[in-house]
Amino acid sequence: MIIIKLLILLTLLIGLAVLFFFRPRKFQIKKGVNVSLDTIHTTIGWGYIIKINDKVYIQQTFVPVIETHTGFKTRLEAENTGRMVVEKLLNNESQVLSIQDLQKAGVHINYNLTRSNSTTN
């Protein structure tokens, strides 16, 4: 009986942890305009989706700036990069990222795969 209660408690704790770590991050550009950031796991790695008022604005399923369509290696890399793009949105800046932006976000880059212009949309 104690084992069953512990299993139920453990299941509830895992469920709460999943809800906490994978919930959308909400930001607000101006009154009535909400921006959310979700990370997604794909067949090529991690990516992110930015929504404005619950409509997809950016769906980035691969690391920008590099030649190949490779996903982010970790959820944290994708989330940090997505946060950087959200900050650019909040500051009314272009969402174009550079290799330096990716480095600031903690993305590990294979320099053999980077584009010569080092920026992308």
Backbone atoms as SQL, in Angstrom:
CREATE TABLE atoms (id INTEGER PRIMARY KEY, chain TEXT, resi INTEGER, resn TEXT, atom TEXT, x REAL, y REAL, z REAL);
INSERT INTO atoms VALUES
  (1, 'A', 1, 'MET', 'N', 0.819, -1.199, 0.000),
  (2, 'A', 1, 'MET', 'CA', 0.000, 0.000, 0.000),
  (3, 'A', 1, 'MET', 'C', 0.859, 1.258, 0.000),
  (4, 'A', 2, 'ILE', 'N', 1.938, 1.247, 0.780),
  (5, 'A', 2, 'ILE', 'CA', 2.835, 2.398, 0.834),
  (6, 'A', 2, 'ILE', 'C', 3.516, 2.584, -0.515),
  (7, 'A', 3, 'ILE', 'N', 3.869, 1.506, -1.170),
  (8, 'A', 3, 'ILE', 'CA', 4.528, 1.587, -2.474),
  (9, 'A', 3, 'ILE', 'C', 3.599, 2.234, -3.499),
  (10, 'A', 4, 'ILE', 'N', 2.331, 1.883, -3.463),
  (11, 'A', 4, 'ILE', 'CA', 1.359, 2.468, -4.395),
  (12, 'A', 4, 'ILE', 'C', 1.235, 3.972, -4.154),
  (13, 'A', 5, 'LYS', 'N', 1.168, 4.375, -2.886),
  (14, 'A', 5, 'LYS', 'CA', 1.074, 5.798, -2.564),
  (15, 'A', 5, 'LYS', 'C', 2.321, 6.544, -3.025),
  (16, 'A', 6, 'LEU', 'N', 3.481, 5.932, -2.843),
  (17, 'A', 6, 'LEU', 'CA', 4.725, 6.558, -3.286),
  (18, 'A', 6, 'LEU', 'C', 4.769, 6.688, -4.805),
  (19, 'A', 7, 'LEU', 'N', 4.278, 5.652, -5.508),
  (20, 'A', 7, 'LEU', 'CA', 4.243, 5.711, -6.968),
  (21, 'A', 7, 'LEU', 'C', 3.304, 6.807, -7.458),
  (22, 'A', 8, 'ILE', 'N', 2.165, 6.951, -6.805),
  (23, 'A', 8, 'ILE', 'CA', 1.218, 8.011, -7.169),
  (24, 'A', 8, 'ILE', 'C', 1.842, 9.382, -6.916),
  (25, 'A', 9, 'LEU', 'N', 2.484, 9.548, -5.775),
  (26, 'A', 9, 'LEU', 'CA', 3.136, 10.805, -5.430),
  (27, 'A', 9, 'LEU', 'C', 4.254, 11.123, -6.430),
  (28, 'A', 10, 'LEU', 'N', 5.049, 10.129, -6.771),
  (29, 'A', 10, 'LEU', 'CA', 6.134, 10.304, -7.726),
  (30, 'A', 10, 'LEU', 'C', 5.592, 10.702, -9.095),
  (31, 'A', 11, 'THR', 'N', 4.504, 10.057, -9.519),
  (32, 'A', 11, 'THR', 'CA', 3.874, 10.391, -10.803),
  (33, 'A', 11, 'THR', 'C', 3.386, 11.833, -10.806),
  (34, 'A', 12, 'LEU', 'N', 2.768, 12.265, -9.727),
  (35, 'A', 12, 'LEU', 'CA', 2.298, 13.646, -9.621),
  (36, 'A', 12, 'LEU', 'C', 3.457, 14.633, -9.658),
  (37, 'A', 13, 'LEU', 'N', 4.538, 14.329, -8.971),
  (38, 'A', 13, 'LEU', 'CA', 5.702, 15.213, -8.955),
  (39, 'A', 13, 'LEU', 'C', 6.337, 15.317, -10.344),
  (40, 'A', 14, 'ILE', 'N', 6.428, 14.199, -11.039),
  (41, 'A', 14, 'ILE', 'CA', 6.974, 14.215, -12.393),
  (42, 'A', 14, 'ILE', 'C', 6.081, 15.049, -13.312),
  (43, 'A', 15, 'GLY', 'N', 4.775, 14.878, -13.175),
  (44, 'A', 15, 'GLY', 'CA', 3.832, 15.655, -13.974),
  (45, 'A', 15, 'GLY', 'C', 3.977, 17.150, -13.724),
  (46, 'A', 16, 'LEU', 'N', 4.113, 17.541, -12.471),
  (47, 'A', 16, 'LEU', 'CA', 4.297, 18.959, -12.138),
  (48, 'A', 16, 'LEU', 'C', 5.619, 19.489, -12.686),
  (49, 'A', 17, 'ALA', 'N', 6.657, 18.685, -12.599),
  (50, 'A', 17, 'ALA', 'CA', 7.957, 19.098, -13.131),
  (51, 'A', 17, 'ALA', 'C', 7.879, 19.311, -14.637),
  (52, 'A', 18, 'VAL', 'N', 7.214, 18.409, -15.343),
  (53, 'A', 18, 'VAL', 'CA', 7.065, 18.544, -16.791),
  (54, 'A', 18, 'VAL', 'C', 6.285, 19.811, -17.120),
  (55, 'A', 19, 'LEU', 'N', 5.201, 20.069, -16.397),
  (56, 'A', 19, 'LEU', 'CA', 4.414, 21.286, -16.634),
  (57, 'A', 19, 'LEU', 'C', 5.238, 22.539, -16.376),
  (58, 'A', 20, 'PHE', 'N', 6.069, 22.511, -15.336),
  (59, 'A', 20, 'PHE', 'CA', 6.880, 23.675, -14.991),
  (60, 'A', 20, 'PHE', 'C', 7.945, 23.936, -16.043),
  (61, 'A', 21, 'PHE', 'N', 8.673, 22.906, -16.444),
  (62, 'A', 21, 'PHE', 'CA', 9.801, 23.093, -17.351),
  (63, 'A', 21, 'PHE', 'C', 9.392, 23.281, -18.804),
  (64, 'A', 22, 'PHE', 'N', 8.243, 22.781, -19.215),
  (65, 'A', 22, 'PHE', 'CA', 7.853, 22.843, -20.611),
  (66, 'A', 22, 'PHE', 'C', 6.686, 23.778, -20.874),
  (67, 'A', 23, 'ARG', 'N', 6.358, 24.637, -19.928),
  (68, 'A', 23, 'ARG', 'CA', 5.271, 25.587, -20.142),
  (69, 'A', 23, 'ARG', 'C', 5.763, 26.729, -21.021),
  (70, 'A', 24, 'PRO', 'N', 4.865, 27.326, -21.767),
  (71, 'A', 24, 'PRO', 'CA', 5.265, 28.457, -22.598),
  (72, 'A', 24, 'PRO', 'C', 5.708, 29.631, -21.728),
  (73, 'A', 25, 'ARG', 'N', 6.719, 30.351, -22.171),
  (74, 'A', 25, 'ARG', 'CA', 7.154, 31.563, -21.485),
  (75, 'A', 25, 'ARG', 'C', 6.379, 32.710, -22.108),
  (76, 'A', 26, 'LYS', 'N', 5.724, 33.528, -21.284),
  (77, 'A', 26, 'LYS', 'CA', 4.887, 34.626, -21.789),
  (78, 'A', 26, 'LYS', 'C', 5.605, 35.958, -21.568),
  (79, 'A', 27, 'PHE', 'N', 5.536, 36.808, -22.569),
  (80, 'A', 27, 'PHE', 'CA', 6.077, 38.147, -22.521),
  (81, 'A', 27, 'PHE', 'C', 4.990, 39.081, -23.037),
  (82, 'A', 28, 'GLN', 'N', 5.136, 40.360, -22.819),
  (83, 'A', 28, 'GLN', 'CA', 4.132, 41.299, -23.324),
  (84, 'A', 28, 'GLN', 'C', 4.831, 42.450, -24.039),
  (85, 'A', 29, 'ILE', 'N', 4.524, 42.636, -25.329),
  (86, 'A', 29, 'ILE', 'CA', 5.105, 43.718, -26.117),
  (87, 'A', 29, 'ILE', 'C', 4.451, 45.035, -25.715),
  (88, 'A', 30, 'LYS', 'N', 3.136, 45.071, -25.775),
  (89, 'A', 30, 'LYS', 'CA', 2.373, 46.226, -25.328),
  (90, 'A', 30, 'LYS', 'C', 1.039, 45.700, -24.823),
  (91, 'A', 31, 'LYS', 'N', 0.280, 46.527, -24.210),
  (92, 'A', 31, 'LYS', 'CA', -0.980, 46.092, -23.626),
  (93, 'A', 31, 'LYS', 'C', -1.834, 45.381, -24.670),
  (94, 'A', 32, 'GLY', 'N', -2.265, 44.186, -24.342),
  (95, 'A', 32, 'GLY', 'CA', -3.114, 43.416, -25.233),
  (96, 'A', 32, 'GLY', 'C', -2.365, 42.558, -26.240),
  (97, 'A', 33, 'VAL', 'N', -1.026, 42.651, -26.276),
  (98, 'A', 33, 'VAL', 'CA', -0.220, 41.847, -27.202),
  (99, 'A', 33, 'VAL', 'C', 0.680, 40.943, -26.378),
  (100, 'A', 34, 'ASN', 'N', 0.439, 39.638, -26.462),
  (101, 'A', 34, 'ASN', 'CA', 1.225, 38.670, -25.697),
  (102, 'A', 34, 'ASN', 'C', 2.122, 37.861, -26.614),
  (103, 'A', 35, 'VAL', 'N', 3.336, 37.656, -26.159),
  (104, 'A', 35, 'VAL', 'CA', 4.315, 36.863, -26.895),
  (105, 'A', 35, 'VAL', 'C', 4.668, 35.662, -26.031),
  (106, 'A', 36, 'SER', 'N', 4.654, 34.464, -26.642),
  (107, 'A', 36, 'SER', 'CA', 5.039, 33.269, -25.889),
  (108, 'A', 36, 'SER', 'C', 6.150, 32.537, -26.619),
  (109, 'A', 37, 'LEU', 'N', 6.946, 31.821, -25.845),
  (110, 'A', 37, 'LEU', 'CA', 8.071, 31.053, -26.366),
  (111, 'A', 37, 'LEU', 'C', 7.920, 29.609, -25.907),
  (112, 'A', 38, 'ASP', 'N', 7.915, 28.681, -26.862),
  (113, 'A', 38, 'ASP', 'CA', 7.869, 27.252, -26.566),
  (114, 'A', 38, 'ASP', 'C', 9.087, 26.593, -27.193),
  (115, 'A', 39, 'THR', 'N', 9.652, 25.615, -26.520),
  (116, 'A', 39, 'THR', 'CA', 10.689, 24.805, -27.147),
  (117, 'A', 39, 'THR', 'C', 10.032, 23.550, -27.689),
  (118, 'A', 40, 'ILE', 'N', 10.590, 23.037, -28.789),
  (119, 'A', 40, 'ILE', 'CA', 10.053, 21.823, -29.398),
  (120, 'A', 40, 'ILE', 'C', 11.197, 20.866, -29.700),
  (121, 'A', 41, 'HIS', 'N', 10.926, 19.590, -29.590),
  (122, 'A', 41, 'HIS', 'CA', 11.911, 18.570, -29.935),
  (123, 'A', 41, 'HIS', 'C', 11.520, 17.983, -31.282),
  (124, 'A', 42, 'THR', 'N', 12.463, 17.968, -32.208),
  (125, 'A', 42, 'THR', 'CA', 12.206, 17.464, -33.552),
  (126, 'A', 42, 'THR', 'C', 13.137, 16.289, -33.840),
  (127, 'A', 43, 'THR', 'N', 13.031, 15.759, -35.029),
  (128, 'A', 43, 'THR', 'CA', 13.893, 14.633, -35.408),
  (129, 'A', 43, 'THR', 'C', 15.345, 15.063, -35.589),
  (130, 'A', 44, 'ILE', 'N', 15.601, 16.376, -35.746),
  (131, 'A', 44, 'ILE', 'CA', 16.975, 16.846, -35.930),
  (132, 'A', 44, 'ILE', 'C', 17.530, 17.568, -34.709),
  (133, 'A', 45, 'GLY', 'N', 16.787, 17.623, -33.624),
  (134, 'A', 45, 'GLY', 'CA', 17.249, 18.289, -32.401),
  (135, 'A', 45, 'GLY', 'C', 16.142, 19.125, -31.793),
  (136, 'A', 46, 'TRP', 'N', 16.537, 20.232, -31.185),
  (137, 'A', 46, 'TRP', 'CA', 15.593, 21.136, -30.526),
  (138, 'A', 46, 'TRP', 'C', 15.376, 22.388, -31.366),
  (139, 'A', 47, 'GLY', 'N', 14.227, 23.003, -31.184),
  (140, 'A', 47, 'GLY', 'CA', 13.904, 24.253, -31.838),
  (141, 'A', 47, 'GLY', 'C', 13.006, 25.074, -30.936),
  (142, 'A', 48, 'TYR', 'N', 12.475, 26.162, -31.470),
  (143, 'A', 48, 'TYR', 'CA', 11.559, 26.991, -30.675),
  (144, 'A', 48, 'TYR', 'C', 10.470, 27.570, -31.562),
  (145, 'A', 49, 'ILE', 'N', 9.368, 27.913, -30.917),
  (146, 'A', 49, 'ILE', 'CA', 8.248, 28.564, -31.584),
  (147, 'A', 49, 'ILE', 'C', 7.926, 29.825, -30.786),
  (148, 'A', 50, 'ILE', 'N', 7.829, 30.936, -31.493),
  (149, 'A', 50, 'ILE', 'CA', 7.414, 32.187, -30.875),
  (150, 'A', 50, 'ILE', 'C', 6.029, 32.510, -31.412),
  (151, 'A', 51, 'LYS', 'N', 5.101, 32.738, -30.497),
  (152, 'A', 51, 'LYS', 'CA', 3.728, 33.079, -30.874),
  (153, 'A', 51, 'LYS', 'C', 3.406, 34.484, -30.392),
  (154, 'A', 52, 'ILE', 'N', 2.648, 35.198, -31.201),
  (155, 'A', 52, 'ILE', 'CA', 2.118, 36.492, -30.800),
  (156, 'A', 52, 'ILE', 'C', 0.607, 36.337, -30.758),
  (157, 'A', 53, 'ASN', 'N', 0.035, 36.600, -29.580),
  (158, 'A', 53, 'ASN', 'CA', -1.401, 36.393, -29.345),
  (159, 'A', 53, 'ASN', 'C', -1.836, 35.002, -29.807),
  (160, 'A', 54, 'ASP', 'N', -1.076, 33.997, -29.416),
  (161, 'A', 54, 'ASP', 'CA', -1.358, 32.581, -29.682),
  (162, 'A', 54, 'ASP', 'C', -1.300, 32.185, -31.155),
  (163, 'A', 55, 'LYS', 'N', -0.749, 33.026, -32.011),
  (164, 'A', 55, 'LYS', 'CA', -0.560, 32.678, -33.423),
  (165, 'A', 55, 'LYS', 'C', 0.933, 32.559, -33.688),
  (166, 'A', 56, 'VAL', 'N', 1.331, 31.510, -34.405),
  (167, 'A', 56, 'VAL', 'CA', 2.747, 31.282, -34.679),
  (168, 'A', 56, 'VAL', 'C', 3.311, 32.452, -35.476),
  (169, 'A', 57, 'TYR', 'N', 4.366, 33.052, -34.936),
  (170, 'A', 57, 'TYR', 'CA', 5.064, 34.151, -35.595),
  (171, 'A', 57, 'TYR', 'C', 6.393, 33.653, -36.167),
  (172, 'A', 58, 'ILE', 'N', 7.127, 32.865, -35.381),
  (173, 'A', 58, 'ILE', 'CA', 8.389, 32.265, -35.818),
  (174, 'A', 58, 'ILE', 'C', 8.400, 30.813, -35.368),
  (175, 'A', 59, 'GLN', 'N', 8.689, 29.916, -36.292),
  (176, 'A', 59, 'GLN', 'CA', 8.910, 28.510, -35.941),
  (177, 'A', 59, 'GLN', 'C', 10.315, 28.166, -36.422),
  (178, 'A', 60, 'GLN', 'N', 11.246, 28.099, -35.489),
  (179, 'A', 60, 'GLN', 'CA', 12.651, 27.873, -35.813),
  (180, 'A', 60, 'GLN', 'C', 13.021, 26.454, -35.385),
  (181, 'A', 61, 'THR', 'N', 13.078, 25.549, -36.350),
  (182, 'A', 61, 'THR', 'CA', 13.337, 24.144, -36.033),
  (183, 'A', 61, 'THR', 'C', 14.795, 23.752, -36.227),
  (184, 'A', 62, 'PHE', 'N', 15.612, 24.709, -36.674),
  (185, 'A', 62, 'PHE', 'CA', 17.040, 24.436, -36.854),
  (186, 'A', 62, 'PHE', 'C', 17.837, 25.665, -36.437),
  (187, 'A', 63, 'VAL', 'N', 19.127, 25.471, -36.212),
  (188, 'A', 63, 'VAL', 'CA', 19.987, 26.573, -35.798),
  (189, 'A', 63, 'VAL', 'C', 20.176, 27.521, -36.987),
  (190, 'A', 64, 'PRO', 'N', 19.843, 28.808, -36.831),
  (191, 'A', 64, 'PRO', 'CA', 20.073, 29.752, -37.921),
  (192, 'A', 64, 'PRO', 'C', 21.569, 30.026, -38.085),
  (193, 'A', 65, 'VAL', 'N', 21.937, 30.658, -39.149),
  (194, 'A', 65, 'VAL', 'CA', 23.289, 31.111, -39.449),
  (195, 'A', 65, 'VAL', 'C', 24.177, 30.013, -40.033),
  (196, 'A', 66, 'ILE', 'N', 23.906, 28.758, -39.770),
  (197, 'A', 66, 'ILE', 'CA', 24.774, 27.707, -40.302),
  (198, 'A', 66, 'ILE', 'C', 24.169, 27.107, -41.564),
  (199, 'A', 67, 'GLU', 'N', 25.002, 26.547, -42.407),
  (200, 'A', 67, 'GLU', 'CA', 24.585, 26.033, -43.713),
  (201, 'A', 67, 'GLU', 'C', 23.606, 24.867, -43.631),
  (202, 'A', 68, 'THR', 'N', 23.867, 23.930, -42.739),
  (203, 'A', 68, 'THR', 'CA', 23.018, 22.738, -42.684),
  (204, 'A', 68, 'THR', 'C', 21.830, 22.961, -41.774),
  (205, 'A', 69, 'HIS', 'N', 20.809, 22.192, -41.976),
  (206, 'A', 69, 'HIS', 'CA', 19.615, 22.267, -41.126),
  (207, 'A', 69, 'HIS', 'C', 19.797, 21.323, -39.952),
  (208, 'A', 70, 'THR', 'N', 20.532, 21.795, -38.962),
  (209, 'A', 70, 'THR', 'CA', 20.802, 21.038, -37.751),
  (210, 'A', 70, 'THR', 'C', 20.044, 21.686, -36.612),
  (211, 'A', 71, 'GLY', 'N', 19.360, 20.878, -35.814),
  (212, 'A', 71, 'GLY', 'CA', 18.645, 21.415, -34.669),
  (213, 'A', 71, 'GLY', 'C', 19.600, 21.822, -33.562),
  (214, 'A', 72, 'PHE', 'N', 19.074, 22.559, -32.602),
  (215, 'A', 72, 'PHE', 'CA', 19.864, 22.896, -31.421),
  (216, 'A', 72, 'PHE', 'C', 20.152, 21.595, -30.669),
  (217, 'A', 73, 'LYS', 'N', 21.331, 21.494, -30.072),
  (218, 'A', 73, 'LYS', 'CA', 21.719, 20.257, -29.387),
  (219, 'A', 73, 'LYS', 'C', 20.924, 20.029, -28.107),
  (220, 'A', 74, 'THR', 'N', 20.554, 21.107, -27.437),
  (221, 'A', 74, 'THR', 'CA', 19.824, 20.975, -26.171),
  (222, 'A', 74, 'THR', 'C', 18.614, 21.900, -26.164),
  (223, 'A', 75, 'ARG', 'N', 17.694, 21.578, -25.283),
  (224, 'A', 75, 'ARG', 'CA', 16.509, 22.419, -25.075),
  (225, 'A', 75, 'ARG', 'C', 16.938, 23.806, -24.607),
  (226, 'A', 76, 'LEU', 'N', 17.964, 23.865, -23.748),
  (227, 'A', 76, 'LEU', 'CA', 18.428, 25.130, -23.207),
  (228, 'A', 76, 'LEU', 'C', 18.997, 26.032, -24.304),
  (229, 'A', 77, 'GLU', 'N', 19.746, 25.470, -25.256),
  (230, 'A', 77, 'GLU', 'CA', 20.260, 26.264, -26.379),
  (231, 'A', 77, 'GLU', 'C', 19.103, 26.878, -27.167),
  (232, 'A', 78, 'ALA', 'N', 18.095, 26.065, -27.450),
  (233, 'A', 78, 'ALA', 'CA', 16.934, 26.557, -28.200),
  (234, 'A', 78, 'ALA', 'C', 16.192, 27.634, -27.412),
  (235, 'A', 79, 'GLU', 'N', 15.998, 27.399, -26.136),
  (236, 'A', 79, 'GLU', 'CA', 15.277, 28.367, -25.310),
  (237, 'A', 79, 'GLU', 'C', 16.041, 29.684, -25.191),
  (238, 'A', 80, 'ASN', 'N', 17.346, 29.612, -24.956),
  (239, 'A', 80, 'ASN', 'CA', 18.142, 30.840, -24.839),
  (240, 'A', 80, 'ASN', 'C', 18.120, 31.639, -26.136),
  (241, 'A', 81, 'THR', 'N', 18.216, 30.944, -27.261),
  (242, 'A', 81, 'THR', 'CA', 18.172, 31.629, -28.554),
  (243, 'A', 81, 'THR', 'C', 16.793, 32.243, -28.778),
  (244, 'A', 82, 'GLY', 'N', 15.745, 31.498, -28.461),
  (245, 'A', 82, 'GLY', 'CA', 14.387, 32.020, -28.581),
  (246, 'A', 82, 'GLY', 'C', 14.168, 33.234, -27.709),
  (247, 'A', 83, 'ARG', 'N', 14.696, 33.208, -26.498),
  (248, 'A', 83, 'ARG', 'CA', 14.579, 34.370, -25.604),
  (249, 'A', 83, 'ARG', 'C', 15.262, 35.599, -26.206),
  (250, 'A', 84, 'MET', 'N', 16.412, 35.361, -26.854),
  (251, 'A', 84, 'MET', 'CA', 17.125, 36.467, -27.484),
  (252, 'A', 84, 'MET', 'C', 16.266, 37.085, -28.596),
  (253, 'A', 85, 'VAL', 'N', 15.603, 36.251, -29.373),
  (254, 'A', 85, 'VAL', 'CA', 14.733, 36.747, -30.445),
  (255, 'A', 85, 'VAL', 'C', 13.538, 37.491, -29.845),
  (256, 'A', 86, 'VAL', 'N', 12.969, 36.959, -28.767),
  (257, 'A', 86, 'VAL', 'CA', 11.851, 37.636, -28.095),
  (258, 'A', 86, 'VAL', 'C', 12.297, 39.012, -27.603),
  (259, 'A', 87, 'GLU', 'N', 13.486, 39.087, -27.022),
  (260, 'A', 87, 'GLU', 'CA', 13.993, 40.387, -26.550),
  (261, 'A', 87, 'GLU', 'C', 14.119, 41.370, -27.714),
  (262, 'A', 88, 'LYS', 'N', 14.584, 40.871, -28.863),
  (263, 'A', 88, 'LYS', 'CA', 14.677, 41.737, -30.040),
  (264, 'A', 88, 'LYS', 'C', 13.286, 42.218, -30.454),
  (265, 'A', 89, 'LEU', 'N', 12.303, 41.326, -30.396),
  (266, 'A', 89, 'LEU', 'CA', 10.924, 41.713, -30.701),
  (267, 'A', 89, 'LEU', 'C', 10.433, 42.788, -29.731),
  (268, 'A', 90, 'LEU', 'N', 10.690, 42.566, -28.453),
  (269, 'A', 90, 'LEU', 'CA', 10.229, 43.507, -27.435),
  (270, 'A', 90, 'LEU', 'C', 10.870, 44.887, -27.599),
  (271, 'A', 91, 'ASN', 'N', 12.094, 44.896, -28.138),
  (272, 'A', 91, 'ASN', 'CA', 12.805, 46.156, -28.343),
  (273, 'A', 91, 'ASN', 'C', 12.627, 46.706, -29.757),
  (274, 'A', 92, 'ASN', 'N', 11.678, 46.114, -30.512),
  (275, 'A', 92, 'ASN', 'CA', 11.408, 46.531, -31.898),
  (276, 'A', 92, 'ASN', 'C', 12.663, 46.492, -32.768),
  (277, 'A', 93, 'GLU', 'N', 13.507, 45.472, -32.548),
  (278, 'A', 93, 'GLU', 'CA', 14.712, 45.289, -33.340),
  (279, 'A', 93, 'GLU', 'C', 14.483, 44.169, -34.354),
  (280, 'A', 94, 'SER', 'N', 15.348, 44.111, -35.349),
  (281, 'A', 94, 'SER', 'CA', 15.311, 43.020, -36.318),
  (282, 'A', 94, 'SER', 'C', 15.615, 41.704, -35.600),
  (283, 'A', 95, 'GLN', 'N', 14.940, 40.655, -36.019),
  (284, 'A', 95, 'GLN', 'CA', 15.158, 39.351, -35.394),
  (285, 'A', 95, 'GLN', 'C', 16.315, 38.584, -36.022),
  (286, 'A', 96, 'VAL', 'N', 17.082, 39.226, -36.876),
  (287, 'A', 96, 'VAL', 'CA', 18.228, 38.599, -37.512),
  (288, 'A', 96, 'VAL', 'C', 19.281, 38.290, -36.448),
  (289, 'A', 97, 'LEU', 'N', 19.792, 37.067, -36.477),
  (290, 'A', 97, 'LEU', 'CA', 20.808, 36.651, -35.515),
  (291, 'A', 97, 'LEU', 'C', 22.160, 36.505, -36.195),
  (292, 'A', 98, 'SER', 'N', 23.201, 36.673, -35.416),
  (293, 'A', 98, 'SER', 'CA', 24.566, 36.484, -35.905),
  (294, 'A', 98, 'SER', 'C', 25.195, 35.320, -35.140),
  (295, 'A', 99, 'ILE', 'N', 26.360, 34.917, -35.581),
  (296, 'A', 99, 'ILE', 'CA', 27.095, 33.875, -34.861),
  (297, 'A', 99, 'ILE', 'C', 27.376, 34.337, -33.435),
  (298, 'A', 100, 'GLN', 'N', 27.682, 35.606, -33.271),
  (299, 'A', 100, 'GLN', 'CA', 27.949, 36.136, -31.933),
  (300, 'A', 100, 'GLN', 'C', 26.710, 36.030, -31.039),
  (301, 'A', 101, 'ASP', 'N', 25.530, 36.284, -31.605),
  (302, 'A', 101, 'ASP', 'CA', 24.289, 36.131, -30.839),
  (303, 'A', 101, 'ASP', 'C', 24.138, 34.691, -30.370),
  (304, 'A', 102, 'LEU', 'N', 24.394, 33.747, -31.272),
  (305, 'A', 102, 'LEU', 'CA', 24.271, 32.333, -30.909),
  (306, 'A', 102, 'LEU', 'C', 25.263, 31.968, -29.811),
  (307, 'A', 103, 'GLN', 'N', 26.471, 32.504, -29.900),
  (308, 'A', 103, 'GLN', 'CA', 27.465, 32.233, -28.860),
  (309, 'A', 103, 'GLN', 'C', 26.998, 32.774, -27.513),
  (310, 'A', 104, 'LYS', 'N', 26.422, 33.976, -27.521),
  (311, 'A', 104, 'LYS', 'CA', 25.900, 34.557, -26.275),
  (312, 'A', 104, 'LYS', 'C', 24.783, 33.692, -25.689),
  (313, 'A', 105, 'ALA', 'N', 24.032, 33.031, -26.570),
  (314, 'A', 105, 'ALA', 'CA', 22.935, 32.163, -26.124),
  (315, 'A', 105, 'ALA', 'C', 23.448, 30.795, -25.669),
  (316, 'A', 106, 'GLY', 'N', 24.754, 30.565, -25.806),
  (317, 'A', 106, 'GLY', 'CA', 25.327, 29.302, -25.349),
  (318, 'A', 106, 'GLY', 'C', 25.269, 28.181, -26.368),
  (319, 'A', 107, 'VAL', 'N', 25.063, 28.532, -27.643),
  (320, 'A', 107, 'VAL', 'CA', 24.979, 27.524, -28.698),
  (321, 'A', 107, 'VAL', 'C', 26.403, 27.153, -29.126),
  (322, 'A', 108, 'HIS', 'N', 26.667, 25.862, -29.142),
  (323, 'A', 108, 'HIS', 'CA', 27.967, 25.373, -29.605),
  (324, 'A', 108, 'HIS', 'C', 27.917, 25.278, -31.124),
  (325, 'A', 109, 'ILE', 'N', 28.846, 25.964, -31.776),
  (326, 'A', 109, 'ILE', 'CA', 28.807, 26.090, -33.231),
  (327, 'A', 109, 'ILE', 'C', 29.981, 25.354, -33.857),
  (328, 'A', 110, 'ASN', 'N', 29.667, 24.585, -34.899),
  (329, 'A', 110, 'ASN', 'CA', 30.692, 23.972, -35.739),
  (330, 'A', 110, 'ASN', 'C', 31.005, 24.989, -36.824),
  (331, 'A', 111, 'TYR', 'N', 32.151, 25.647, -36.746),
  (332, 'A', 111, 'TYR', 'CA', 32.468, 26.740, -37.662),
  (333, 'A', 111, 'TYR', 'C', 32.618, 26.301, -39.114),
  (334, 'A', 112, 'ASN', 'N', 32.751, 25.020, -39.361),
  (335, 'A', 112, 'ASN', 'CA', 32.796, 24.527, -40.743),
  (336, 'A', 112, 'ASN', 'C', 31.432, 24.647, -41.412),
  (337, 'A', 113, 'LEU', 'N', 30.364, 24.844, -40.636),
  (338, 'A', 113, 'LEU', 'CA', 29.010, 24.873, -41.166),
  (339, 'A', 113, 'LEU', 'C', 28.426, 26.280, -41.246),
  (340, 'A', 114, 'THR', 'N', 29.203, 27.310, -40.903),
  (341, 'A', 114, 'THR', 'CA', 28.643, 28.665, -40.880),
  (342, 'A', 114, 'THR', 'C', 28.613, 29.277, -42.263),
  (343, 'A', 115, 'ARG', 'N', 27.652, 30.170, -42.461),
  (344, 'A', 115, 'ARG', 'CA', 27.536, 30.896, -43.717),
  (345, 'A', 115, 'ARG', 'C', 28.570, 32.001, -43.757),
  (346, 'A', 116, 'SER', 'N', 28.965, 32.378, -44.919),
  (347, 'A', 116, 'SER', 'CA', 29.994, 33.407, -45.039),
  (348, 'A', 116, 'SER', 'C', 29.532, 34.768, -44.553),
  (349, 'A', 117, 'ASN', 'N', 28.230, 35.070, -44.664),
  (350, 'A', 117, 'ASN', 'CA', 27.756, 36.386, -44.225),
  (351, 'A', 117, 'ASN', 'C', 27.465, 36.450, -42.728),
  (352, 'A', 118, 'SER', 'N', 27.427, 35.315, -42.063),
  (353, 'A', 118, 'SER', 'CA', 27.257, 35.177, -40.609),
  (354, 'A', 118, 'SER', 'C', 25.968, 35.762, -40.057),
  (355, 'A', 119, 'THR', 'N', 24.967, 36.057, -40.901),
  (356, 'A', 119, 'THR', 'CA', 23.645, 36.447, -40.410),
  (357, 'A', 119, 'THR', 'C', 22.584, 35.764, -41.226),
  (358, 'A', 120, 'THR', 'N', 21.389, 35.640, -40.650),
  (359, 'A', 120, 'THR', 'CA', 20.250, 35.037, -41.343),
  (360, 'A', 120, 'THR', 'C', 18.974, 35.577, -40.747),
  (361, 'A', 121, 'ASN', 'N', 17.880, 35.357, -41.406),
  (362, 'A', 121, 'ASN', 'CA', 16.550, 35.727, -40.878),
  (363, 'A', 121, 'ASN', 'C', 15.996, 34.605, -40.068);
